[in-house]
Every structure is written in C-alpha cells, then in structure tokens.
Amino acid sequence: MANITKKVSWSSRADESGATGEGTPLLNGSEQPRHSRQDSLRGRPKEIPHNEKLLSLKYESLDYDNIENQLFLEEERRMSYMGFRCLEISRWVVCGLIGFLTGLIACFIDIAVEELAGFKYQVVKENIEKFTEVGGLSISLILWAVLNSAIVMLGAIIVAFFEPIAAGSGIPQIKCYLNGVKIPRVVRLKTLVVKVCGVICSVVGGLAVGKEGPMIHSGAVVAAGVSQGRSTSLKRDFKIFEYFRRDTEKRDFVSAGAAAGVSAAFGAPVGGVLFSLEEGASFWNQMLTWRIFFASMISTFTLNFFLSIYHNKTGDLSSPGLINFGRFESDSVAYNLYEIPLFIAMGAIGGLLGALFNVLNYWLTIFRIRYVHRPCLQVMEAMLVAAVTATVSFTMIYFSNDCQPLGPDNTEDYPLQLFCADGEYNSMATAFFNTPERSVRSLFHNQPDTYNPLTLGLFTLTYFFLACWTYGLAVSAGVFIPSLLIGAAWGRLFGRLLAAITSSGSIWADPGKYALIGAAAQLGGIVRMTLSLTVIMVEATGNVTYGLPIMLVLMTAKIVGDYFVEGLYDIHIKLQSVPFLHWEAPATSHWLTAREVMSSPVTCLNRIEKVGTIVDTLSNTSTNHNGFPVVVQVTGSDEPAKLCGLILRSQLIVLLKHKVFVELARSRLTQRKLQLKDFRDAYPRFPPIQSIHVSQDERECMMDLTEFMNATPYTVPQETSLPRVFKLFRALGLRHLVVADDENRVVGLVTRKDLARYHLGKHGLEELQLAQT
C-alpha cells in the first residue's frame, strides 16, 4: 500500500493515512490496515472518509524572505549603484524572454491542435458522408470513437506514467506555488513537455476540455526555468542570471510567467496581470506589476505575430489570444437598463449550476482518490471518457433534426449534412463536431435563429455532465472553455426563450449577447474569480460596453456559488491537504495567541555547534524541521540561552558538504571562504542529508554558524494575536516566525502549517489534524 502514494497525480492521490476521517490520531507513514476504512464508513455514514480534515506535512514552504546573513550583506554592500541597475535590466530581459517563449509555446499548441483536429474531423466527415448514402453509419461511430480513444490514450499515458503532476489545468498548483507552498516537481522541464503534449492530445481527442488553463502552468514553468539561467533536468548551466537563484526572485518570475500564460490564452494582458495579483503574488509591488505587464504584452504580441505568419497574413496582429471570441459589433451589443435584472438573474443561475458542477466533481474526485489510483486504471478511465464523449456526440447529431440552410458566406468549418436536405446542415453538429473554441464562437456569433431551443437544451445538459466527468482525469486539460461553452449554450437558450415570450421579439434581438453573459456566469460560478475574469472577458470580446453586465454577473455568480460550496480550484487544493494561506486570518480567531498556535519545544542549535549534533538533528526523520533558531549561551552564567539567529536545513547541508569546520579552517589556512555562490549552485535541489558522508573524527569537530545564519530573524512575543501573526507571516512571505519571551529566549516557532490548521468550518473555527502523508 505504501507504493500507491508515490505514483499518483495531483488530481487523484491516494492519501491513505488520512482515510479514516477526522477522528484518526496522527499517523506516520501510510501503512494502515485496509479494513479500518470500511469500518469508519459503516459507523459514520455522514463522514467523508478521506483527507479533507487533514493537512499534509509533505509540502514545504518557499523562503520568500531573503536570508540576511553576513555573506548576503557583504555581497549587497559590495555592489555598486550600476550593479543594481544591471540587475534591474536583467530582470526586464528575463520577463521579455518569459513572454516570448510562452507566446511561442501557445503558438505551437494552437497550430498543432488546428492541424491535427482538422485532419481528424475531415476523415470522420468523409466517412460519415460516405455511409449516410449507403447505410451503416455505425462504422463511422466506431471510427470516431476509436480515433478519440487512441489520441487520448497517448495523452493519458505520458501523464499517468511519466509526470502525474501535469494532469489537470495546473492552475491549483500554480496558485499554491505563488501562495508560497513548494509543490514537488511543479516547475520542472519534464512537466512542461508532458503538459504541452498532453494538452494537444486531449483537445484533439475530442474531450470536453480547453487548452487555456494549461497555458498558465506552462508559462509558470518557462518562467522558473528561464530565470535560473540553467536547467537542472538537462544538467546544463549557462552561468547567467545566477543572482536570481533563490525563492524570492524565482517566485516573482513565476507570477510573471502565469500572467504571460493567461495573456497568451485569452489575448488579455491586463487580465493576466490581475490574475497574477488576485490569485498569487503575496504583496503588491509596483515594479513587479509593471514587469509582469511587460511579460504579458510580449507574450500576446509573439503569439499574434507567429499566428499571422501561419495564416499567411504576415504582420497582421489582430488575432490576440488562443481563444478569440470574435468582435462584438456595437449595434448588436446595445443593452438597456431593464435588462440588468435579467443579467443578474443569469448570474444567479450560473452560480447555482457552478455549485452543482463543483459538488459533482468533488465527489467524483474523492471516488478517484480512492479507487482509480493506479496509472493503468487512470489511462483506461481517460479512454472510456473519450469513447463515451464521441458516442454521445454522435447520438445527439444522429437524432437531431435541427436543419439550417447553409448561408452564402458558409461560415461553418465542418458542416455535416446527414439527413438534412441539400444545401442544409445539421446545427447540432456545429456544437459537437468541432473544437470547443469554435463552438463557443459559433454560439456567440451565428444568426439569431441558427439553433432551435431543443438543440441548445440537450447540448447544455450533455456537455455539462461530460465536462464534469472530464475534469480531474489524468490528462492535461483546462476547465475554462468547457465552462464558457456550457454557459454560452444556456445563455443563448435564455435569449431565445425571452424572444419567444414577448410578442415583439425584436427588442431581445441578439441571443449572442445572452450567450456571452451566460458564458461569464457559468465560468464565474465554477472558478469564482472576479476581478481578473471581468477584465479577461472584456478584453477577449474587444468591447468595453459589456464591462458592467459582466462584472454584475460574476459578482452574483460568486455570491450565490459561495453560499453552497467553494470554487473548483479551492476544492482541489483542499483535497490535496495543502497548507494554503488565504488573504485574511479566519474571522473569529482573535482569541487565539501565538502561544496557542506555535510549535514547541523547538530544536535549537548553539552558535558554535558540534558537527555530530548537527548531523543527528538533520537525520532525525521524526522531526523533519527546516529551520533552526540559533542560540548563544552567556558564558559563566547558568541563564538559559538567548536567541541570536536562524539557520535553514539547506544552509546546514551545504556547510556539511563543503566541510566548513572550525578545526579545518585553523589547520588549512589556504581553504577558501564559502561564498553565496556555493549556496546558489546547490539551489533548488539540495542533496538529502543521507548522501553526505561525515566520518567519526569529523563528528567531533565544531562548526561556527555566525556568518551563515540570519542574524535578524522576525520574532513576535507570545501574546500576539493570531490575526496579527497571520498578517505578518502572509505579507512578508515568511517561512519561520520565532516566538520569544521577554528575555529573548526561544519558546516556540510558527510555521505555515501552524497557521493553515485553523479555518472557518460550518461550526465556527475548526482545527485540522496534521498527517505525514
């Protein structure tokens, strides 16, 4: 059973030890007898037996706060004003590179999907036309289903077997990373390759997914790679940007990469910046915002430029993002004051449907965590979903008799005639027999009477369940486009019904307007982003007229949805037991103080410590600490030791690796002083303590931590209230906060997990258990 936990993806992990619900004691390791889970199910029917009431100890924090030790301060003081200017310029260069590469990746994904999907639909279309005349359409169905399953199988295999973290859209992982949680393997090169290939396979394979969500993850990986000036996966070091090899700089660049991803996906540079600030960056830094905007602009521009070459219109920069909603002309988009209540009602519907979507997906994810945790099962499930999607689509098209005349301009990409008269096409096929982006565009812009209400209703119903089933499979895929598509379908239906109710149908002229509002409502109801989503939708439609309705709709959808259940990304973060810190401390937490929250007793080290003690402390697996307060004993008195600094596990490991011992320094005068470069070269994959060999003689040596420790760590007194501790921790992006008494003696240490434990549940403030999963 222990081997299960290693090979599972983000969206379906068997967190065995948390399986028996909240009553379980802390369990170390994941060896747990199989029967206990069933017992808890029988005994407590209402309790969901999984890990929501637990926080996992396997996630570490990022060191967003600079470690101000003597080495760092010496380097900063040596640097001239010009040196700082050069650093600032190189930050801009890195952001430009991030934007450029993200745009290129978006361009590659787009062209690959267009070409492959076009080829697939062409083959299936010719086959259907051949068999419509002679009979035997079941062969076409089998062909379509087999093609879909084969393509999806390829995408699922690379994700499930090679890089499980690349499953899903990657937005929850990037949210966690920007929040300051180190998710293992999330910004690796391998993850990027698997992500890109996987998303192409899943979109071409006809699943109910979009390629926009994964762009955000891809941008973040590009940023993390470019800003380090080397690739740890390829073992290549380009000896550039060495100053940026620490969590502070890397996390800032990752937020720029995420923004560049949004902006490439939707052609919305401002939306990208706001997404980064809304979902990620811990504090608002003006220069950072400006650089992020630069990266977003470059990314959209790059995508535009290369797509214009691909479409043989070199230099025409008018197709901004991967999804282009098309232009909404001003006369067709006019709306009146009396329509605003209707829009708000649509927002409420979107919130309800979004909450339903999230609840269904939540139960489905728990089912997957429990039963579909083997890679081979995950691949089979993905193939099943692909085949079912094709079968459902085919059945809907086959039984639909919604025929529309082919217009003179013939805007359909793959019109299917089936049983319609000559010169007509099946409009159900426009919705299903197409890539999701094109379906969205046709729902926004086709003539008012293109789809009959039955077609729209059936399409909404089937696509809703297909999209819900698809999110969380072991394939790389986003939930943005399916949400827009579901919303656009029922929004258009809403518009058609309004026109049918009123006698003079002309005043509700354009169902495309309602399709847009419905799309916004549905997306807002599922992911619950407000500010950035409003701007993304306004930028993607290219028309600011809709700013107010979209904002009202998204606010309504969020308020209504939050009443029932959290947003989709938050649910998935919670199911992973990630210690995620929200913007504010829980509302009713003022009566808790640092004394109740902190971890104690604390493992401290002396300023001049025996090497053996350090090795034993680091090797102790039961307390996998990452920060150690450094204390100094007042000589000749028996007073307790006082705090003089803080040192990290990673620093101690580098010191042991280079054998920086007091005795060796005395005997060999030639030994060079350790520099910051040595710490940067070991970042980010510091070797485990087990790989460092220390002989018996060396264990007796002493190590002086004075110049390597952070001599000015942040401390708080024991009486500090939880919201105050929380604010300090969240705003400065800390990893350790030392709690000291009035004589500066260490009494405890606050880490991210101590704060993330407390959250507002249904019965007021709840405390989560910690588990070693």
N, C-alpha and C positions, 0 to 999 in steps of 0.2 A: 504493500500500500504506500510505502514511503516513496516509491518510484513514480507514483502518479503525479505527485505535486510538481515534479520537475518539468514535465513535458506538456504543460497546458498553456493555453493562450490567455490573454488578458480577459477576453470576454467569456471564458469558461474555465475557471480554475477550480480544481478540487481542493478546497481548503478543508482538509479532513478534520483537523483538530478542532475547528470551530463548529463542527457539525451538530453538536447536541444542544445548541441554543444557549440562552443567556445564563442558565443555572450552572454551567460547567465551571469547574475550577480552572486555573491556568494550566494549560497542557504544554509541555515542552516536546517539540518534535511532533511528527504526525503519525505515530504508531498508536492507533486506537482500535479496540476490538470492533468488529463490524456490527454486532448486534445492538450496541448501545443506541445507535441512531434510530433504529426501528422502535425500540422501547420508548424513546422520548416522543416519537410520533404518536404512539398509542396513548401514552399517558397525557400528553398535552396537545390536543388536536389543533388548537389555535396557533401554537408557536411554530414559526417557520424555522425548520431545523437547518440553519446554515449560518454563515459567519457575519450577519449584519450587526450583531450586538458585540462584535469583537474588533479590536484594532490590531493590525498585523505588525509584528516587530521587525519584519524583514525589510521594511522601507526605511532608508536613511534620509537625513536632511542634506540639503546643499549648504555649503559655507558661503552664504551670500555676503556676510560681513567680512571685510578684509582682516587678515590676521596681522595686527600691527606689532610684529616682533622687531628686535633690533636690526635684523637683516633687511626687513622691508623698509624700515625708516631710513636706514643708511642709503639704500638704493634710491628712495624718493628724494632724499636730501641732495644726493649727488647729481640728480637730473636737473639740467638747465631749463630755462623757460622754453627754449627751442625744442628741447627733448619732449616736453609736454605737448607743444604744438604738433610735432611729428606724430605723436601717439594719436592725437585728435584726428589728424588727417588719415592715419591708417584705419581708424575706426570707420570713417566715412568710406574709405576704399573697401573695407570688408563688407559694409552694408550694401554698397553698389554691387559687389560680387555676388552677395547673397541674392539680391533682387534678380540679377542677370541669370544666375543658374536656376533659380526657382522658376523663372519665366520659361527657360529652355525645357525644364522637366515638364511643365504644364503643356508646352507646345508638343513635346514628344508624346505625352499621354493622349492629347487631343487627336493628333494625326493618326496615331496607331488605332485608337478606337474608331475614328471615322472610316479608315480604310478597311479594317477587319469586319466591323459591323456591317458596312456597306456590302462587302463581299458575301457575308453570311445571309443577309436579307435578300440579296439578289438571287442567290442559289435557291433559297426556300421559296421565293416568289415564283421563279420559273417553274419549280417543281409543282407548286400549288396550281398554277395556271394550266400546266400540262394535265394534271389529274382532275381538274374541275370538269374538263370536257369529257374525258373517257371514264370518269368514276374512279373510286379507290383513293379518296382523299386521306384515308388512314395512313397511307405510306408517307404523305407529306408531314403528317403529325409526328410520325416516328422519326423522320429525318430531322425535323426541327428540335424535338426533344433530345435526340442523341447528340446533335451538334452542340446544343446548350450544355448538356451534362459533361461532354468531353472538355469543352473550353473551361467550364467552371472547375472540373476535376483538377485540371492543370493548376489553376489559381489556388485551389484549396490545398493541394499537395505541398506547394512551396511554402505556404503559410504554416500549415499544421506541422510539417516535418522540419522545416529549416528555421523559421523565425516566428514563433507564435505571437510575439508582441506586435507584429504587423497586422494582426486581424483587426477588423472594425475600422472606424474612421480615424482613430488616433487622437481625436480631439480630447477625450478624457485624460489620456496620458500626458498630452502637452499641457493641459490645464494643471495637472498635478505637478509637472516639472516646473512650470512658471510659478506655482504656488510655493515651490521650494522643496519638493519631495524628489529624491533621486529614484526614479523608476528604472530598474535594471534594463540595460540594452535598448533604451528607447531612442537614443540618438546615434545609433551605430550605422555605418555604411551598409552593412548587410540588411539591416531593417529597411533602409531606403530602397535598395534594389528589389527586395521582396515586395515592398509596398507598391512600387510602380508597376511591376509585372503583374502583381495580384489584382490591382485595380483595373488594369486593362482587361485581364481575363474575366473579372466578374461583370464588368459593364458589357463587354462583347458577348458574354454568355447569357445575356438577357435577364439577369436577376433584377429585382426591383431595387436598384441601388444607384447612387450617383458617384461621380468621380471628384466631387468638390471637397468633401471632408478630408480625404487622404492628402489633398494638396497642402493642407495646413501642416500635417505631420511631416510631409516631405520637405516643406520649406524649413521647418524647425531642424530637421536632420542636416540639411545643407548648411544652415547657419552654424550648427555646432561643429561641423567638420571644417568649414572654411575658416572660421575664426581661430581655430587652433593651429593652423599652418602646418598640419601634419595629419596622417591617417594612422591610427593605432591598428586598424584592421589590416591595412596593407603593409604595415611596418615601414612606412616612408616618413621621413621628417624633412620638411622643406626649409627648416631653420628660419621661418618668418613668423611674425605675429607671436613671438614667444611670450611677450608681456601679457597676452590675453589668456594664458593657460592657468585660469583659476575660475572658480564657480561664479564669482561676481560678474566678470566680463562675459563669460560663456552664457549665463542666463539672460543677460541683456541682449546678446546677439540672437539667442533663440527666440526671444519675443519679437525681434525684427523679422526673423525667418517665418514665424507663424503669421505675422501680418502680411508678408510678401505672398504667402500661400493663399490667404483669403483674397488678396487683391488680384492674384492671377486667376483664381477660380471664378470670381464674380465681376472682375473689372471694377473693383471698388476700393481704391487706395485708402480713402478716408475711413471706409468701413473696416479695412484691415487694421489701421492704427487703433480705432476704437475697440475692435475685437481684442487686440493685444492688451489694451488698458483695462477693458471690462473683465476679461477672463484671466488676465495674467499678472502683469508687472505689479510688484508689491507696492512701489510708491511712484508717484508721478514725477518724472524727471524731465525737465523741459528739453534739454539737448537730446536725450534719448528719444523723446517723442518725435522730434524733428528728423533724427536719423532713421527711425522706423518708417516715417512717412516717405523719406527718400528711397528706402529699400522697396516699399510698396509701389511707388511710382515707376521705378526702374523695372520692376517685375512685370507690371501691366504693359509697359511700353515694349519690353522684349518680346512678350507673348504676341502682342499686336504685330510687331514688325515681322516676326518669322511666319506668323499665320498669313500675313499679307503676301509674303513670297509664295507660300504654299497655295494660296488661292489665285496666283498669277496677277495680283494687283499690287506689285511691289511699291512700298511706301505709303499705301493707303492704311491709315491707322485707325480705322473706325470700328473694328470688332473687339471690344475691350476684353472680355473675360472668356473663360471656358464655357460659361453659360451666358447667353446673350438673350435677354427677354424680348428683344426686338424693340423698335421705337414705339412708344405710345404717343400718337399724334394728339395735339392739344384739343382739337374739337371733339374727338371721340372720348376724351377723358374728363370732360367737364362733369362736375358733380354739384349737387345742390345741398342747401342746408338741411332739408328734410331727409336726405339720405344718410346723414351722420348717425342717427339712432339705428338705422339698418346695419351700418358698418359695425357699430358697437355690438349689436346682436350677433353678427357674424363672428366677431372676436370671441364672444362667449361660447358659441358653437365650437369654434376652433379650440378653445381651452378645454371643453368637455371631451372632444374627440382626442385631443392630445393626451389628456389624462388617461383615457381608456387605452390608447396606444401604449403609454408608458407602463400602465399596470400589467397589461398582457405581456409586454416584453420583459418585465421584471420577473413574472412567474416563469416565463419561458427560459430566462437566463438561469434561474435557480435550478430548473429541470436540467439544463445543460451542464451546470456546475456539478450536478450530482451524477448524471448518467452518461453524458457524452463527453468524457474527458480524455478518451484515447484518440490519438491523431487519426487512426484509420476510421474510427466512428465519425469524427468531425468531417472528414473528406466525404464519407458516404452521405452524411446529412446534407452537405452542400450540394452534392449531385442530385439528391432527392428533391431538394427545393428547386433546383434548376429545371428538372424534368416536370415537376408539378406546375411551375410558372409557365412553361411552354404549353403544357396540356390545357391549363385553364385559359390562357390567351387564345389558343386555337379554338377551344369550345365556344368561347364568347363570340369570336369572329364568325364561327360557323353558324351559330343560331341567331346571330343578329340580322335583322332585315332592314337596318337603317341605311338606306342607299342615298347617296348625294351625287348630284351631277358634277362631273369634272369641270372646273372653271376654265375659261380661256387661258388664264395665266398658269394653270396647273401647278399649284404650289406644293402638292403632295410629293413626298420623297419616294415612297414605295407604295403607290396606290394598288390595292387589291380589288379585283372586280368580283370574284367569287360568283354568287348567284344574282348579282345585280344586272340590270340591262346594260347594253353597250353604251359607252360614254358616261357611265356612272361608277362610283367606287363605294366600298363598304367603309362607313365612317368609324365603326368600332376598330377597324384595322389601323386607322390613323393613330388611335390611342395606344394600342397594344403592339402593333407591328412596327416598332420604331425605337430609337434610343430615347431614354426618358427625357433628355433635354429637348429633343424635337417635339415630343408630345406636349411638354409644357408650353412651348412656343405656339403650337397649333391651338391649344386651349385658350391662350391669351388673344390670339390674333385672327383666327378663322372667322368667316362671315357669321352673323348672329344666328342663323338657323342651321349651322353645319351639323350640330349633334342633336338628336332628339333626347328628351329628358330621360327616357328609359336607359338609353346607352350610357348617359352620364351617371345615373344612379348605380347601375350594375358595375360600371368601371370603378367608381369610388369604393364600393363595397369590396370587390375582389382585391383591388390594389392595396387597400388598407391592410387586409389580413396578410397578403403576400409580403408587403414591406415590413410588417411587424415580425413576421416569421424570419425574414432575411437578416434583419439587423442583429448582430451577435453571432452570426455564422463564422466559421474560420476562414473568411475571405476578407480582403481589404476592400472596404466599401463605405460610402458615406450615407447619411440619412437625410441630407439636405434636399436633394432633388426629389426623392420619393414623397417627402412631406409636401413640397411645393406642388407636386403632381396631384396628390390626393386632394389638397386644398383647392387647386385650380378647378378640378372636376366638380367638387360640390359647390364651389363658388359660382361656376357657370350655370349649374343646375338651379341655384338660388335665383340668379338673374333671369333665367328662362321662366321660372315659376312666377316671379314678380310681373313679368310682361304678360303672362297668361291671366293673372288675377285681375289686373287693371284693364279697363276697356280700351283706353288709348295706349297701346303698348309702346308708342314711340318715345315716351319720356324715359323709360328704362332702356334706352336704345341699345346700349352696348354690353352684352354679357361678358365681354373680355375684361371690363372694369371690375365686375364682381369676381371673375376668375382670379384677378390679381389680389384683391382683398382676401378672398378665401385662401389663396396660397400663403399669404402672410400670416393669416390667423392660424392655419394648420401648423406651419413651421414654428410660430411663436408658442403654440400650445405644446409642441413636443420638446423643443430645446430650451425655451424660456429665456432667450437672450432678448434684451430690449433695445438699448441704445445702438449697439453695433448693427443689429439686424435691421432697424429702421433705415439706417444710412445705407446699408448694403442693398436693400430693396430699392431705395430711391435712386442710388447710383446705377443699379442694374437696369432699371426701366428707363433711365435717362430723362426722367421728368419729375421736377420737384413739386408739381401740383399735388401729388399724392402723399406728400410728407405727413400732413395732419391725419388723414384717414389711416395710413399705415401705422402711425405712432399710437393712435387711439386703439386700433385693433390689437396691436401687440401688447399694449398695457392690459387691455381687457383679458386677452388670452392668458397672460401671465397670472393675473389676479385669480381668475377662475380656476386655472390649472393648478396653481399652488395650493388652493384650498383642498384639493384631493391628494396630490402626490407631487414629488419633486420633478425637476426636469430630467430628461433621459440621461444626459451626461453625468449629472449628480448621482443618479441611481447606480450607474455603472461604477462610479468612483466608490460609492458606499459599499457595493457588493465586493469590491476588492479589498475592503478594510484599510484603505489608505488614510494615514493621519492628515487629513486635509484641513487647513485653517481657513475659515470664512473671513469676511471683511471685519466682522464685529464679534466680540465675545457673546455667548448666549445671554439673552436679555435679563434673566433672573439670577445672574451669577455674582452679584455684588457682595453677597455674604461669604463667598469663599476668599481665602487669602493665599498668598504664596506658600505659607506654611502647610496648608492642606494639599496644595497642588503638587509641590516639589517631590522629587525622588530623593530619598535619603536611606541609609547613610551613603555618603559619597566616597568613591575611591580617589584619594588624593595622592600626589607624588611630591617628594621633597625636591627643593630646588637643585640640590646635588644628590642624585639618587643612585643606588646600586643597580648595575645593569641586570643582575638576576631578578631583582624585584620588578623591574620594568617588563622583562620578558614574561615573567609569570603573570603579571597583571594583564598583558595583552593576550596571552594564550588562554586565559580563563574563558571557556566557552559559555559558561552560565551567565556571565555579565558581559555582554558584548558591547562595552562602552566605547564611545568615540571621542569623548573629551574628558580631560582630567585636570581639575584645579591643581595648581602648583602652590605648595605652602612652604613657609620658611619658619624654622624654629628659632626663637630668640635664645642666643647662646647663654648658658649658665643660669637659665631660669627654668622652672617647670611649668611655665604658662603654656596653654595649648598653641599649636602652630597657627600662623596667620596667613591669609590669602595673599599671594604676590603675583599670580598669573594663571594662564590656562593654556594647556597644550593639547594638540589633537593626536589621535591614533596615527593618522597618516604621517604626521611630522616625526613621531617617535620611530615609526618603521623606517623612514628614510635615514634617521640618525643611526639606527642599529645597522642598517645595510652598509652605511659608509664607516661604521665603527668609530664614531666620534666619542672617544672615551678620554677622560682626563689624563690617565696614565700614558696613553699612546701619544697624546699631544706633548707631554713633557719629554718623553724619550726621543720622539722623532720631531725635530724642530722643522723639518722640511715639509711636514704634512700641510697641504693647502687647506685654508679655511673653507668650510662648507658655505656655498652661496645659494641664493634663491633659485638659481638656475637648476640646481640639483633637485629641488622640490618640484619645480615646474616640469622637469623631464620625466619625473615619476608620475605626474598627474595625467589622466584621471584614474588609471588603473593601478593603484598602489599594490605592491605584492602582499599576499597574506603573510601573517606572522610565521606560519608554519614553514614558509620557504626560506626563512632567514636562519642561517646556522650560527649559533653562538657557542663557543667552546666553554669548557668548565672554568678555565682560567679567566676568560673574558667575563664570565658571570660575576667575578669578584671585583671587576673594575668599577669605577664610578663614572657617572655621566652628568655633565653640567648643563642644565636646561635654560640657563639665564638668557642667552641671546636668541633662543628659538621660540620661547613661549611668548604668548601675547600678554604683555605686562599690564595691560589696562583692559581687562575683560569687563563687560557690563555686569553690574550687580544690583540686586534690589534687597531691601530689608524684608524680614519675614512678614510684616504686617501689610505689605502691599496687596491691594485687592486684585482679584483675578482679571477684571476688565483692563486694569492698568498694566498688569504683566502682559496681557494678551496684546494690547496696543503696541507696547514697546517691542515685543517679540515679532509681531506681524509687520510693523512699519520698517524695522531695521533689518528684517530678514535674518534674524538670529538663528543659531543652531543650539547654543547653550546659554543659559542665563543663570549665573551663580546667585544663590540666596545666602546672604551673610548676616551675622548678628551684629550688635552694636560695637563689638570689639574686632570686627573684620575677620571672624572665624567662619569657615565654611560650614553651613548647616544643611544645605541641600542644593540641588541642581534642577532647573526647569528645562525640559526639552520639548520638542514639538508634540511628542506623544502624550505628555502630561497635560497639555492644553487641549489637544484634539479629543481627549477622552470625554470631555464634558460637552453634551449637546442637548438642545431642547427637544424632548420627545413629546408624546401625547399627554404624559402626566407630569409636565414640568421638566426640571433639569434631570438628565439621566447621565450615569457614568458608564462608559463602555469598559469591557474587560480587555486586557492585553493578552495576545496569544503568540506563540513562537511559530506562526505558520509562514 
